Amino acid sequence: MLDFMIRISRTLTQQQSKTELFSPVSIATVASLLFLGSKGTTHEEFKKVLTPAGMNWNHYHQRYSGVLANLVSQNPIDSKRDQWRRQTCPINDDYEDEQEAPEPKSQIIRLANGVFYQPSLRMEQKYVSVASGLYGALVEPIDQQNSAAKINRWISDMTAGKIPNMLDGPLSPSSSVVLVNALYFKGKWKTQFEPLVTRPAPFFPHGYDKPSYPVTMMSLSGCLPFHKTRNGVSIVGLPYRDDSSTMYLIQPTNSSETAIRRLQATLTGKTLESMIAQMKLQTTMVRMPKMHLKSSFNLLQSFQKIGLTSILSPAKSNLGQMINENSTQRPYVNQIMHKVDLVIDEEGTEGAAATSALVDRMGPQQTFNGNAPFLLYLRHDATGLPLFYGPIFDPR
């Protein structure tokens, strides 16, 4: 999943973008629903991109659907248990006292899948059954008249109104199937930022010797997981209150948009996991902009660049496991819309994502200063699933 995340991220590079934040788990889930319905060359392409080497595709769906079920569980099983979670903070008795009193559940994660199709289409019942059983997908027909409005309403409900208009305008008659994944996340920080010290501060997008602009900067000092690599890349973790998810902020020394681009080009899933594995609880000062991040992408080119090409071609696409091969239509994917809305403030984070496929330096012991571009990685630690990931170039 992490390699899939990194590969997608590298395809989203845009000039003058404020952020390229996306939800890897949302995109991967839509891709998995397409994979489940594919045959032939299309199936082989999805298998190569999504399935770990040596894993049977049936096992992939069983395993991935099980991980998704654990993601939305009220009491997720933590199969990873990162090293820093087994530590206590040095010289911080208050923190140890807090550890003894578990916080009430406050984190909300909702994941919903939908497969909407035209009534004239002959859907394979086995696909309907497996998509519902494994992925909990809502599979139902829609009429052309109000199809977009119905799908938008469903996504809005699933994301607590964060993404009200996924589809712009009515669906075209050629849109025979719409696959949708909606993700909603809301969590409160374990150590909250202090509102009284939130104040305007400069943000340097292109380096500390270049022009800046003001942002609303939050600050906290607490016992947090932190690591700095030999190459000068800092990573700090901001755990959420339920102890199952963490927002990791990653930033090279003397960060700038160019430095982040260089980091993105060399970062792999393995190196990211290695950085997290080396984190230790330390007294750390964190400064981070207060943000409301929005992004929107059509992922057609992303799918093409990572090797999912036949699904995009009316002549080559094969969704024979989803749609009866005797159907007069040969469905293919002509749009993959992905939208993200993420709010980060002193209390915590509220965010949503949806993917649809038509067919000033300060000085405690450690410091992370988010006054220049950084990478944001929100991970569900218990499962290792990446909920949100992407560079932040302009937090305004």
C-alpha positions, -999 to +999 in steps of 0.1 A: +000+000+000+028+024+008+045+019-025+011+025-042+009+057-022+043+069-032+037+060-069+004+079-070+020+109-052+047+112-079+021+114-106+003+143-090+031+168-094+016+201-105+030+236-110+019+263-086-002+238-065-009+247-028-011+210-019-012+176-036-029+160-006-048+128-014-062+097+003-042+066-006-067+042+010-097+058-008-080+055-042-068+020-035-102+008-025-118+020-057-090+004-076-097-028-057-134-028-066-123-024-103-098-052-098-125-075-084-146-070-115-118-074-141-106-101-164-078-107-189-052-080-195-071-056-173-070-081-144-033-087-149-025-050-148-044-045-115-027-076-101+007-063-109+000-028-094-019-038-063-009-074-053+023-080-034+047-104-051+036-140-047+002-133-034-029-148-050-054-122-061-082-139-041-060-137-010-054-100-017-091-092-016-096-113+015-067-096+033-074-060+021-110-062+031-100-075+065-076-046+070-104-022+060-127-038+086-101-034+112-096+003+102-133+012+110-135-010+141-141+007+175-113-014+189-088-020+161-062-047+166-028-031+165-006-056+145+023-031+142+028-015+176+054+010+167+085+012+189+078+047+202+044+036+215+062+012+239+083+041+254+077+066+281+090+102+279+121+110+299+118+135+327+080+139+322+061+125+350+029+143+339+030+124+306+033+091+324+003+099+346-017+107+316-009+073+301-025+056+330-059+071+324-072+062+289-091+089+271-127+084+261-132+073+225-133+103+202-119+093+169-143+087+140-134+068+109-160+060+083-154+042+050-181+036+026-181+020-009-208+023-035-214+007-069-241+025-088-252+012-123-278+018-149-308-006-147-303-017-183-269-031-174-266-068-166-244-069-135-228-102-126-245-114-094-213-130-081-196-096-083-225-079-065-223-106-038-186-104-033-184-066-034-211-064-008-197-092+013-160-083+013-161-046+009-195-038+023-203-020-009-238-006-016-246-020-050-278-006-066-293+008-098-297+044-105-318+062-131-304+088-154-327+116-142-313+120-107-283+098-106-257+125-099-278+141-072-283+107-055-246+098-056-236+133-043-261+131-015-248+096-005-212+109-005-222+140+014-239+118+041-209+095+044-184+124+048-205+145+072-211+171+045-174+177+039-177+167+002-212+178-010-206+179-048-184+150-059-200+149-094-205+181-113-237+181-133-257+151-145-241+119-156-238+113-194-257+084-209-224+066-215-217+065-177-230+030-171-213+024-137-201+047-110-178+033-083-174+055-053-154+053-021-159+079+007-137+083+037-144+104+067-119+110+096-122+130+127-098+129+156-086+150+186-049+154+193-035+135+223-015+167+231-035+197+219-021+229+206-025+258+230-050+283+214-035+312+234-002+310+216-017+307+181-007+338+162+003+351+128+038+341+117+057+340+084+057+310+061+086+306+036+075+286+006+107+289-014+134+291+013+142+313+043+161+338+021+131+343-002+098+362+003+073+349+029+036+355+036+017+354+070-002+323+082-019+314+114+007+294+133-001+269+161+024+258+187+027+230+212+055+215+234+051+180+246+064+144+246+062+134+210+078+108+187+106+124+168+135+114+146+161+131+124+179+112+098+216+115+089+205+134+058+188+160+079+152+150+074+130+155+105+099+136+112+076+143+141+044+124+151+012+140+164-008+111+179-046+113+182-063+107+215-075+071+207-039+060+202-047+043+169-038+071+144-009+096+140-002+126+118+034+125+108+051+157+095+082+153+074+106+181+065+141+184+052+166+209+066+162+243+050+129+232+035+114+248+004+092+236-025+123+224-044+136+205-013+103+188-009+103+178-046+137+163-041+125+144-010+095+131-028+116+118-057+138+097-033+113+087-006+100+051-007+075+032+014+104+013+030+123+044+039+092+060+054+085+030+075+121+029+086+120+065+097+089+058+118+105+027+133+134+048+145+113+075+162+117+080+200+096+099+224+113+132+231+103+166+245+096+184+213+084+219+202+061+218+172+049+248+151+024+240+124+000+262+104-037+261+111-050+247+078-081+239+058-068+219+029-087+211-002-076+193-034-093+178-064-078+155-091-089+135-121-067+104-117-069+091-153-032+101-160-022+087-126-037+053-134-020+054-168+014+063-154+014+035-128+005+009-154-034+007-153-039+014-190-064-011-205-092-001-181-091+034-197-096+021-232-130+012-248-113-013-270-092-030-243-111-027-210-123-060-196-147-058-167-162-092-175-164-102-138-185-072-130-207-069-161-222-097-181-201-102-212-232-106-233-241-069-225-242-047-256-219-022-237-181-027-232-175-005-201-143+013-195-131+041-171-133+076-185-131+096-153-116+090-118-124+119-096-108+123-062-115+151-037-100+158-003-111+182+024-090+183+056-093+207+085-064+209+110-067+231+141-057+232+178-081+205+188-074+180+160-083+170+125-114+166+105-111+153+070-128+136+042-119+121+009-139+106-019-128+088-051-151+080-079-144+061-111-168+064-140-164+033-152+116+317+137+135+289+155+130+280+191+148+258+215+136+229+236+153+196+230+138+189+196+120+213+172+098+209+142+091+242+126+063+241+100+071+275+087+082+261+054+069+233+031+065+198+046+050+164+038+019+154+057+012+117+063-018+107+084-016+070+091-039+046+109-011+031+130-030-001+140-034-012+104-006+008+088-031+022+063-023+056+049-054+078+052-040+110+038-007+119+023+009+148+003+031+178+003+020+212+018+034+241-002+009+268+008-012+262+039-034+293+034 
